[in-house]
Every structure is written in structure tokens, then in C-alpha cells.
Amino acid sequence: MRGTDKRSGELFSYVDLEQRVRADHPLRAIRGVVSEALEALSGEFSALYSGMGRPSIAPEMLLRAMLLQAFYSVRSERQLMERLEFDLLFRWFVGLGVDELVWDHSTFSKNRDRLLAGEIAAKFLTTILELPRVRRLLSSDHFSVDGTLIEAWASMKSFRSRDDEGPGNGGGGRNAPADFRGEKRSNDTHASSTDPDAMLYKKGPGMEAKLCFIGHGLMENRSGLLVDARLTRVSGHAERLAALEMIEPFAERPRAITLGADRGYDAAEFVEELRTLNVRPHIAQNISRRRSAIDRRTTRHASYAASIRARKRIEEAFGWIKSIAGFRKTKLRGLAKVDWAFTFAAAAYNLIRLPKLLGEPS
């Protein structure tokens, strides 16, 4: 049964949380946007819960707590619950009264599958962007796309041959000792016993190969907000395929739009696909080893140079998600769960930037 998103305890405490949070605190503006988005998603939440049984922790509170975990770089849900015990600012943002007990950290694990099944992260991101005061900040004509590696929560020792039926650990929760010297390993013949969805990949020649995923983001160029985010398995074509999937809904209009990207997207097939969608490919030219698919009919326009400058801002989003929100290495396993958390982190990045963009106190 779904719990209520109501703060209690005001009649029995001398501490007024509203007065303890200063009027110009950045979280006030963020909480206003979050409350609007969560209220719009109320019907989605109700569909995920039955009408019987004891009331659960309200999903709105869980999501607000997870936002705080991203904003303040709280490493684990155990630490987040400890912070909620004594931090009045955290209690105010989540919606807990001063006298209310903090729930157990396992509540997140039990409810994550429910929120995952309802695709709440993607809907939360979309709902924030559809709020009238946020929508006016967005560009509908100019976009940028990029991808970033997200290291999986799996050791290289867990990357074992698919034919190996030996013990998967060395006792005590550890992987068994292994010597990989001279052994050729690839995703075709090996898989991680810890997270089978993670795959071995390296960013470039001479660089270290890691078990990882690829996170993709689509940014509008006016305000630098992420309008779509998703996570996929690694492959040489993953970034371009994800880019086409993300830009296609925005390309369904009579007027052409632009898509900026780095030189890794400079491939003839990808450029042709974009032009078929009525998207102008403002992609950095890759002329180091071959002829670029971007020619003078694109580069001669002033808008091309503007897109090349604007596209670099998406690195700021990835930098925040990986360094502040803690996504340099994910703490979840499985493609679906990591995808959910990555999309939720993208929504948190948008929220952290909105107070200044909206001109509200920050």
C-alpha cells in the first residue's frame, strides 16, 4: 500500500523545520520544482502500489532522499540514513518531521525494483522538462550528444571464460586468485560472473581495458540541460545508435534541427542517417586518418561553429554525474538498474542547475 507524502510531528515539537532552512537556500528552489514534478507523477506512483496492506514509505520521499544522495555525494544508502538522523536540512527536503523515525536502508533496495518497473527515472526527467517554467528555457532546434564510460561494479577477476565451471570465488566474498598473463580475453569468450551485463572495453589504443557500460546524454544547447539519457552495453557503434534513438523524437517536425557531436561520431553512415531524419550533422571533423563525412556544405555555416563550441558543455554534465553524483563507478549491478540510476542522476544534474536558470535565489 502506498504511503502518504505528508510531514507529521509539528504539533509535538518546538522545532519548525521551515524556519530552520534559510529563505535563499538553493534547495528551496529545487524542492519546489521537484514537488511539482512528483505531484504530476502521482498517478504513476499509485499504479505501482496495491490498495491493501500497511502504508509503505512514500515514493516521493524515497526519490527526494536519492536526490540528496546525488547532490551531496553521499556514498551509500546506509550513510544517507545516518545523515537523515541528525541533519534538519535533509529532513526538511525529504519531508520527514523532526520526531519521525528514519526508515531502514534496505527500503531502497526493496522499492528500487518497483520504481524500475514503472520507468520512474525517465518519467521524472521528462516531467521536470515539461514544467512550463522549465520548458521555456529549452531549445527545440539545437542539440548536442555524447557518451561516457561508466565503470561496472565488477572486478577484472570476475571476467572468466564462459566454459569455466569452476568456483567463482575464493571464500569470504572474494574472487578466486587468478593469473591472466598471456591469456587472451574477449567479450566473445569471457563474461563477468559478478555482472554479466558489463563488458570489457577500452577508450583508446594503449589504454586500460575495464568492465564498463556506456552512458549517453542528449543536451539542448540553449541552457545546457539534458533532455534524454540512457545507458547501454559497450560496442563500437553504441554511441551512434543511441544518438539516433535519442534525437529521432525531436526530429519529427517540418523544420530541420542541428546535432553537435565530437569526432567519434564522424562516420558516413551516421551522417547520412541524420540527414534522412532532417537533422543537420554539426559533428567535429575527424581528419586524422581518413576523409571526414562532414564537408563544406555543413562547415561553411556560422551555426556549425556555434554548435561545435556549445557541444563541449555536455562534458560538464558528465563530469558532475561522475564526480559529484558518484557515477565514475556504479554501485549497482545489471544493465536495467544502472540505466535507471544513470537517468536519475541526469535529472539531478538538471535540478542542480535550475535555480540560476530560473532566476530564483541560489
Stockholm file with secondary structure:
# STOCKHOLM 1.0

chainA/1-362         MRGTDKRSGELFSYVDLEQRVRADHPLRAIRGVVSEALEALSGEFSALYSGMGRPSIAPEMLLRAMLLQAFYSVRSERQLMERLEFDLLFRWFVGLGVDELVWDHSTFSKNRDRLLAGEIAAKFLTTILELPRVRRLLSSDHFSVDGTLIEAWASMKSFRSRDDEGPGNGGGGRNAPADFRGEKRSNDTHASSTDPDAMLYKKGPGMEAKLCFIGHGLMENRSGLLVDARLTRVSGHAERLAALEMIEPFAERPRAITLGADRGYDAAEFVEELRTLNVRPHIAQNISRRRSAIDRRTTRHASYAASIRARKRIEEAFGWIKSIAGFRKTKLRGLAKVDWAFTFAAAAYNLIRLPKLLGEPS
#=GR chainA/1-362 SS CCCCCCCCCGGGCSCCHHHHSCTTCHHHHHHHHHHHHHHHTHHHHHHHSCSSSSCCCCHHHHHHHHHHHHHTTCCCHHHHHHHHHHCHHHHHHHTCCTTSCCCCTHHHHHHHHHHHHTTHHHHHHHHHHHSHHHHTTCCSSEEEEEEEEEECSCCGGGEEETTCCSCSCCBTTBCCCCCCTTCCCCTTTEEESSCTTCEEECSSTTSCCEEEEEEEEEEETTTCCEEEEEEECCCTTHHHHHHHHHHGGGGCSSSCEEEEECGGGCCHHHHHHHHHTTEEEEECCCCSSSCCSCCHHHHTSHHHHHHHHHGGGHHHHHHHHHHTSSCSBCSCCSHHHHHHHHHHHHHHHHHHHHHHHHTCCC
#=GC SS_cons         CCCCCCCCCGGGCSCCHHHHSCTTCHHHHHHHHHHHHHHHTHHHHHHHSCSSSSCCCCHHHHHHHHHHHHHTTCCCHHHHHHHHHHCHHHHHHHTCCTTSCCCCTHHHHHHHHHHHHTTHHHHHHHHHHHSHHHHTTCCSSEEEEEEEEEECSCCGGGEEETTCCSCSCCBTTBCCCCCCTTCCCCTTTEEESSCTTCEEECSSTTSCCEEEEEEEEEEETTTCCEEEEEEECCCTTHHHHHHHHHHGGGGCSSSCEEEEECGGGCCHHHHHHHHHTTEEEEECCCCSSSCCSCCHHHHTSHHHHHHHHHGGGHHHHHHHHHHTSSCSBCSCCSHHHHHHHHHHHHHHHHHHHHHHHHTCCC
//
